[in-house]
Amino acid sequence: MEQIPESKFEDKRSNVIEELVAQNVFKINGRQLYELSLYELMKEYTQKSLSS
């Protein structure tokens, strides 16, 4: 069975999740990272990057 390549959107979302996990962020507002939209993930990622 041939695997369908991920869209750029999903690829970006996966990369942001990986970066947040690397910073020991596993939940945002009590929700797992994979449950959040790209917008919510980017918002948290940006806040973490600015505070570092």
Secondary structure as GFF3:
##gff-version 3
##sequence-region A 1 52
A	DSSP	alpha_helix	8	22	.	.	.	ID=ss1
A	DSSP	beta_strand	27	28	.	.	.	ID=ss2
A	DSSP	beta_strand	31	32	.	.	.	ID=ss3
A	DSSP	three_ten_helix	33	35	.	.	.	ID=ss4
A	DSSP	alpha_helix	38	51	.	.	.	ID=ss5
###
